[in-house]
């Protein structure tokens, strides 16, 4: 998880999803004509699925806003001649069942030619088949579980199950081991207590961290699974204290990680809590309080604020006046949306300047060949639909804020 000109954005557009009201044609197959500006054109909708309410909404709203900025930028620059981009944002509440319903709703809208999201790997699992059956491209800025692109047996045999699924975030097959190497080699920790929330993302991340930490010579002195629906972790905190661990690794997200960190310290275990991109949020620091100082998180990519390629995104996001921060996945969300825009551009240019009847399947094919310099660096996809950018960063909580302490790539 990790935190792109457009000044005249109305409050209504910044606050919510855009809806379509105009009708038109796409090679006579029911596409939309915006009827706005420049004599009109064909409307292409980019769907967004993310948790827009609830505990994870800080990340979800950052995703939505960043996709909105990409669409507005493409329109302002007339990046795809004759095409106007709009977004349709749906709230999955971080729940797989809701995400699947959202996927069905987006598929039913013929103007939707690509979807950015979701945030959670478990939600991603529930949506993949719906999108793939409809040949509708999906690009996640945040899903990190390896099985989504490489199959359930990815550790022994990599098989791509869904041709329409891509992601701009690197996977836990890299993120977990990268964290283990930092904890063992840089922080010199030798005894870890591993906790996860039993969800697809958290359990998978904890497993890849554990395997690498053991391989390096570290010792797992305890494991525990927590209920993500509670905030009382005192029993687990006591186990951590009694285990003799000098570090805790948590596979999960910030709404639970913050209180967990606070309660572990309160129990007397003055040791750092380490997590993945799921805890890399300003809200983690608010929830952990002052005792969170020294806690660590890994996140995909290099710090957006420090990338020359991201300066324009940061400036434009601020100028657009969004109420919420772009948060952990802002740059990756913008790049995910721009990848869809690039794929649409390729399809339109190959079809005499208009969308073909089978635009969705053509966009899926074009996505595999997309390559451009994005906010987060070079954006392209390998044979599994995974990001070719494998950069990662370790962050530490210092003086009430996340500070990058090490960037690099995992070397297995």
C-alpha positions as CSV (number, residue, x, y, z in Angstrom):
1,X,0.0,0.0,0.0
2,X,1.5,3.5,-0.8
3,X,0.6,6.9,-0.7
4,X,-0.9,12.9,-10.7
5,X,-3.9,20.2,-14.3
6,X,-7.0,20.4,-12.9
7,X,-8.1,23.2,-10.7
8,X,-11.7,23.5,-11.7
9,X,-13.2,20.3,-10.2
10,X,-16.6,20.8,-8.6
11,X,-17.3,19.6,-5.1
12,X,-19.8,17.1,-6.6
13,X,-17.2,15.5,-8.8
14,X,-14.6,15.4,-6.1
15,X,-17.0,13.9,-3.6
16,X,-18.6,11.1,-5.5
17,X,-18.7,8.9,-8.6
18,X,-19.8,10.3,-11.9
19,X,-22.9,8.9,-13.6
20,X,-23.8,8.8,-17.2
21,X,-26.8,10.6,-18.6
22,X,-26.2,10.8,-22.3
23,X,-26.7,8.3,-25.0
24,X,-24.7,7.6,-28.2
25,X,-23.1,4.9,-30.1
26,X,-20.0,2.7,-30.3
27,X,-20.0,1.1,-33.7
28,X,-23.8,0.9,-33.0
29,X,-23.3,-1.3,-29.9
30,X,-24.7,1.0,-27.3
31,X,-21.7,3.1,-26.2
32,X,-22.2,6.5,-24.7
33,X,-21.7,9.9,-26.3
34,X,-20.9,12.5,-23.7
35,X,-22.4,15.4,-25.6
36,X,-20.0,17.7,-23.8
37,X,-17.2,19.8,-25.0
38,X,-15.5,19.7,-28.4
39,X,-18.6,18.7,-30.2
40,X,-19.0,15.6,-28.1
41,X,-17.5,12.2,-28.4
42,X,-17.8,8.6,-27.1
43,X,-17.9,8.2,-23.3
44,X,-15.7,5.5,-21.8
45,X,-16.3,4.7,-18.2
46,X,-13.5,3.6,-15.9
47,X,-15.0,1.7,-12.9
48,X,-13.5,2.0,-9.5
49,X,-14.1,-0.5,-6.7
50,X,-12.7,0.2,-3.3
51,X,-13.8,0.6,0.4
52,X,-15.2,4.1,0.3
53,X,-16.8,3.8,3.8
54,X,-15.6,2.1,6.9
55,X,-12.3,1.5,8.5
56,X,-10.3,1.3,5.2
57,X,-11.9,4.3,3.6
58,X,-8.8,6.4,3.9
59,X,-7.1,4.1,1.4
60,X,-10.2,3.6,-0.7
61,X,-10.9,7.3,-1.2
62,X,-7.3,7.9,-2.1
63,X,-7.8,5.3,-4.8
64,X,-11.0,6.8,-6.1
65,X,-9.6,10.4,-6.2
66,X,-6.5,9.3,-8.0
67,X,-8.4,7.5,-10.8
68,X,-10.7,10.6,-11.1
69,X,-7.6,12.8,-11.5
70,X,-6.3,10.5,-14.3
71,X,-9.6,10.6,-16.1
72,X,-9.7,14.4,-15.9
73,X,-6.1,14.7,-17.0
74,X,-6.8,12.6,-20.1
75,X,-9.9,14.7,-20.9
76,X,-8.1,18.0,-20.4
77,X,-5.3,16.9,-22.7
78,X,-7.6,15.2,-25.2
79,X,-5.3,12.2,-24.9
80,X,-7.6,9.9,-26.8
81,X,-9.2,11.7,-29.7
82,X,-12.9,11.5,-29.6
83,X,-13.1,9.8,-26.2
84,X,-14.3,11.3,-23.0
85,X,-13.4,9.4,-19.8
86,X,-15.6,9.3,-16.7
87,X,-15.5,7.2,-13.6
88,X,-18.0,5.1,-11.8
89,X,-17.0,4.5,-8.2
90,X,-18.6,1.7,-6.1
91,X,-18.0,1.0,-2.4
92,X,-17.1,-2.6,-1.6
93,X,-16.8,-1.9,2.1
94,X,-13.8,-4.3,2.1
95,X,-16.2,-7.2,1.8
96,X,-15.8,-9.9,-0.9
97,X,-19.5,-10.4,-1.4
98,X,-20.1,-6.7,-2.0
99,X,-17.2,-6.6,-4.3
100,X,-18.7,-9.4,-6.4
101,X,-22.0,-7.6,-6.6
102,X,-20.1,-4.4,-7.7
103,X,-18.3,-6.4,-10.4
104,X,-21.6,-7.6,-11.7
105,X,-23.0,-4.0,-11.8
106,X,-19.9,-2.7,-13.6
107,X,-20.1,-5.5,-16.2
108,X,-23.7,-4.6,-16.9
109,X,-22.7,-1.1,-17.9
110,X,-21.6,-1.4,-21.5
111,X,-19.7,1.9,-21.3
112,X,-17.3,0.5,-18.7
113,X,-14.1,-0.7,-20.5
114,X,-11.9,-1.1,-17.5
115,X,-11.9,-1.2,-13.7
116,X,-9.4,0.0,-11.1
117,X,-9.4,-1.9,-7.9
118,X,-10.0,-3.4,-5.5
119,X,-7.9,-2.7,-2.4
120,X,-8.2,-6.1,-0.7
121,X,-6.9,-9.3,-2.2
122,X,-9.9,-11.2,-0.8
123,X,-12.2,-8.9,-2.6
124,X,-10.1,-9.3,-5.7
125,X,-10.6,-13.0,-5.6
126,X,-14.4,-12.6,-5.6
127,X,-14.4,-10.3,-8.6
128,X,-11.9,-12.0,-11.0
129,X,-14.2,-14.6,-12.6
130,X,-17.0,-12.0,-13.1
131,X,-14.7,-9.7,-15.0
132,X,-12.9,-12.4,-16.9
133,X,-16.1,-13.9,-18.1
134,X,-17.2,-10.5,-19.5
135,X,-13.7,-9.9,-20.9
136,X,-13.5,-6.7,-18.8
137,X,-10.0,-5.6,-17.8
138,X,-9.3,-5.1,-14.1
139,X,-6.2,-3.4,-12.8
140,X,-5.6,-3.4,-9.1
141,X,-3.3,-0.8,-7.5
142,X,-3.1,-2.7,-4.2
143,X,-3.8,-6.5,-4.4
144,X,-0.6,-8.3,-3.4
145,X,-1.5,-12.0,-2.9
146,X,0.5,-14.0,-5.5
147,X,-2.3,-16.5,-6.2
148,X,-4.4,-13.8,-7.9
149,X,-2.1,-13.8,-10.9
150,X,-0.1,-17.0,-10.5
151,X,-2.7,-19.5,-9.3
152,X,-3.2,-21.2,-5.9
153,X,-0.1,-23.4,-6.4
154,X,2.1,-20.4,-7.3
155,X,5.0,-21.6,-5.1
156,X,5.4,-24.8,-7.1
157,X,3.7,-24.1,-10.5
158,X,2.7,-20.7,-11.7
159,X,-0.4,-20.7,-13.8
160,X,-2.3,-17.5,-14.9
161,X,-6.0,-18.2,-14.3
162,X,-7.6,-14.9,-15.5
163,X,-6.4,-13.1,-18.6
164,X,-8.3,-9.9,-17.7
165,X,-6.6,-9.3,-14.3
166,X,-3.5,-7.1,-13.9
167,X,-1.9,-5.2,-11.1
168,X,0.5,-2.3,-10.7
169,X,1.5,-3.4,-7.1
170,X,4.1,-6.0,-6.6
171,X,3.3,-9.2,-4.7
172,X,3.7,-10.6,-1.3
173,X,6.0,-13.2,-2.7
174,X,8.4,-10.3,-2.8
175,X,7.1,-8.0,-0.1
176,X,7.1,-10.6,2.8
177,X,10.7,-11.8,2.2
178,X,11.9,-8.2,1.7
179,X,10.6,-7.3,5.1
180,X,12.2,-10.4,6.6
181,X,15.6,-9.5,5.2
182,X,15.3,-6.0,6.6
183,X,14.2,-7.2,10.1
184,X,17.0,-9.9,10.2
185,X,19.9,-8.1,8.4
186,X,19.3,-4.5,9.2
187,X,17.4,-4.4,12.5
188,X,19.3,-7.5,13.7
189,X,16.1,-9.1,15.2
190,X,16.2,-12.8,15.8
191,X,13.0,-13.8,17.6
192,X,9.7,-13.0,15.9
193,X,6.1,-13.4,17.0
194,X,3.9,-13.7,13.9
195,X,0.3,-12.6,14.0
196,X,-2.3,-12.4,11.1
197,X,-5.9,-11.6,10.6
198,X,-6.7,-14.9,8.8
199,X,-7.7,-13.0,5.6
200,X,-6.2,-13.6,2.1
201,X,-3.9,-10.7,2.2
202,X,-2.7,-10.9,5.9
203,X,-2.3,-14.7,6.1
204,X,-0.4,-14.8,2.8
205,X,1.9,-12.0,3.7
206,X,2.7,-13.5,7.1
207,X,3.5,-16.8,5.5
208,X,6.0,-15.4,3.0
209,X,7.6,-13.3,5.8
210,X,7.9,-16.4,8.0
211,X,9.5,-18.6,5.4
212,X,12.2,-16.1,4.6
213,X,12.9,-15.2,8.3
214,X,13.4,-18.9,9.1
215,X,15.6,-19.3,6.1
216,X,17.8,-16.5,7.3
217,X,18.2,-18.2,10.6
218,X,15.6,-16.4,12.6
219,X,13.3,-18.1,15.2
220,X,9.5,-17.9,15.3
221,X,8.7,-17.9,19.0
222,X,4.9,-17.7,18.7
223,X,2.0,-17.4,16.2
224,X,-1.5,-16.1,16.6
225,X,-4.5,-15.3,14.5
226,X,-6.7,-12.4,15.5
227,X,-10.4,-11.6,14.8
228,X,-10.3,-8.5,12.6
229,X,-13.8,-7.5,13.9
230,X,-12.5,-6.7,17.4
231,X,-10.1,-4.2,18.8
232,X,-9.3,-6.0,22.1
233,X,-5.9,-7.7,21.6
234,X,-4.8,-7.8,25.3
235,X,-4.7,-11.6,25.4
236,X,-2.5,-11.7,22.3
237,X,-0.3,-8.9,23.7
238,X,0.3,-10.9,26.9
239,X,1.4,-13.9,24.8
240,X,3.8,-11.7,22.9
241,X,5.2,-10.3,26.2
242,X,5.7,-13.8,27.6
243,X,7.3,-15.2,24.4
244,X,10.5,-13.3,24.6
245,X,10.1,-12.0,21.0
246,X,12.2,-9.0,20.0
247,X,9.9,-8.1,17.1
248,X,6.3,-8.7,16.0
249,X,5.3,-9.3,12.4
250,X,1.6,-8.6,11.6
251,X,-0.1,-9.7,8.5
252,X,-3.2,-7.5,8.1
253,X,-4.3,-3.9,7.9
254,X,-4.1,-0.7,9.9
255,X,-7.5,-0.7,11.7
256,X,-6.3,-3.7,13.7
257,X,-2.5,-3.1,13.5
258,X,-2.7,0.3,15.3
259,X,-4.6,-0.9,18.4
260,X,-2.6,-4.1,18.4
261,X,0.7,-2.2,18.5
262,X,-0.5,0.0,21.3
263,X,-1.7,-2.9,23.4
264,X,1.5,-4.9,22.9
265,X,3.5,-1.9,24.2
266,X,1.1,-1.5,27.1
267,X,1.6,-5.1,28.0
268,X,5.3,-4.4,28.5
269,X,6.7,-5.7,25.3
270,X,8.6,-2.6,24.1
271,X,9.4,-4.1,20.7
272,X,8.6,-2.9,17.1
273,X,5.5,-4.1,15.2
274,X,6.3,-4.7,11.5
275,X,3.7,-5.0,8.8
276,X,3.1,-4.8,5.1
277,X,1.5,-2.1,2.9
278,X,-1.8,-2.8,4.7
279,X,-0.6,-0.8,7.7
280,X,1.2,1.9,5.8
281,X,-1.3,4.6,6.4
282,X,-1.4,7.8,8.5
283,X,-4.3,6.3,10.3
284,X,-2.1,3.5,11.7
285,X,0.0,6.2,13.5
286,X,-3.2,7.8,14.9
287,X,-4.4,4.5,16.2
288,X,-1.1,3.3,17.6
289,X,-0.4,6.6,19.3
290,X,3.0,7.7,20.6
291,X,4.0,4.1,21.4
292,X,4.0,3.4,17.7
293,X,7.3,5.1,17.3
294,X,9.8,2.7,15.8
295,X,7.1,0.5,14.2
296,X,7.9,-0.5,10.6
297,X,6.0,-1.1,7.4
298,X,7.0,-2.2,3.9
299,X,5.2,-0.8,0.9
300,X,5.3,-1.3,-2.9
301,X,7.5,1.0,-4.9
302,X,9.7,3.9,-3.9
303,X,8.2,6.9,-1.9
304,X,6.0,8.7,-4.3
305,X,7.0,12.1,-2.9
306,X,10.6,11.4,-3.7
307,X,10.1,10.2,-7.3
308,X,10.8,12.8,-10.0
309,X,8.1,11.1,-12.1
310,X,5.6,11.7,-9.3
311,X,6.1,15.5,-8.7
312,X,3.4,16.4,-11.3
313,X,0.9,14.0,-9.7
314,X,1.5,15.3,-6.2
315,X,1.1,18.9,-7.5
316,X,-2.0,18.2,-9.5
317,X,-3.6,16.2,-6.8
318,X,-3.2,19.1,-4.4
319,X,-4.4,21.6,-7.0
320,X,-7.5,19.5,-7.7
321,X,-8.6,20.1,-4.1
322,X,-9.5,16.6,-3.0
323,X,-10.5,16.5,0.6
324,X,-8.7,13.2,1.3
325,X,-5.0,12.3,0.9
326,X,-4.0,10.1,-2.0
327,X,-2.6,7.7,0.7
328,X,-0.6,4.5,0.1
329,X,-2.0,3.7,-3.3
330,X,-2.6,7.0,-5.0
331,X,0.3,6.8,-7.4
332,X,-0.5,3.2,-8.3
333,X,-4.2,4.0,-8.7
334,X,-3.4,6.8,-11.2
335,X,-1.1,4.5,-13.0
336,X,-3.7,1.7,-13.1
337,X,-6.2,4.1,-14.6
338,X,-3.7,5.5,-17.1
339,X,-2.9,1.9,-18.2
340,X,-6.6,1.5,-19.0
341,X,-6.5,4.9,-20.9
342,X,-3.4,3.8,-22.8
343,X,-5.1,0.5,-23.7
344,X,-8.2,2.3,-24.9
345,X,-6.0,4.7,-27.0
346,X,-4.3,1.7,-28.6
347,X,-7.6,0.1,-29.5
348,X,-9.2,3.3,-30.9
349,X,-6.1,4.1,-33.0
350,X,-6.1,0.5,-34.4
351,X,-9.8,0.9,-35.4
352,X,-9.8,4.1,-37.5
353,X,-10.4,6.3,-34.5
354,X,-13.4,4.7,-32.9
355,X,-14.2,1.9,-30.5
356,X,-14.9,-1.5,-32.1
357,X,-17.9,-3.7,-31.1
358,X,-15.6,-6.0,-29.1
359,X,-13.9,-3.1,-27.3
360,X,-13.6,-4.9,-24.0
361,X,-11.7,-7.9,-25.3
362,X,-9.5,-5.7,-27.4
363,X,-8.7,-3.6,-24.3
364,X,-7.7,-6.8,-22.4
365,X,-5.4,-7.8,-25.3
366,X,-3.9,-4.2,-25.5
367,X,-3.3,-4.1,-21.7
368,X,-0.8,-6.9,-22.0
369,X,1.3,-4.7,-24.3
370,X,1.0,-1.4,-22.3
371,X,4.2,0.2,-21.4
372,X,4.7,3.8,-20.2
373,X,6.6,6.0,-17.7
374,X,4.1,6.5,-14.9
375,X,3.9,8.2,-11.5
376,X,5.5,5.2,-9.8
377,X,8.1,4.5,-12.5
378,X,8.0,2.2,-15.5
379,X,4.5,0.6,-15.9
380,X,4.3,-2.6,-17.8
381,X,3.1,-6.2,-17.1
382,X,4.7,-9.6,-17.3
383,X,3.2,-12.8,-18.7
384,X,1.1,-13.2,-15.5
385,X,-0.3,-9.7,-15.5
386,X,2.0,-8.7,-12.6
387,X,3.8,-5.4,-12.5
388,X,7.4,-5.5,-13.8
389,X,8.4,-2.9,-11.3
390,X,9.5,-4.8,-8.2
391,X,10.7,-1.8,-6.1
392,X,9.9,-1.9,-2.3
393,X,10.5,0.5,0.6
394,X,10.7,0.1,4.4
395,X,9.2,2.9,6.4
396,X,9.6,3.7,10.1
397,X,7.3,5.7,12.4
398,X,9.4,8.7,13.5
399,X,8.1,11.9,15.1
400,X,4.5,11.0,14.3
401,X,5.0,10.3,10.6
402,X,6.2,7.6,8.3
403,X,9.8,8.0,7.2
404,X,11.5,6.0,4.4
405,X,14.5,4.1,5.8
406,X,15.4,1.8,2.9
407,X,14.4,1.2,-0.7
408,X,15.4,-1.7,-2.9
409,X,14.3,-4.9,-4.5
410,X,14.1,-8.4,-3.0
411,X,16.9,-10.7,-3.9
412,X,15.9,-14.3,-3.3
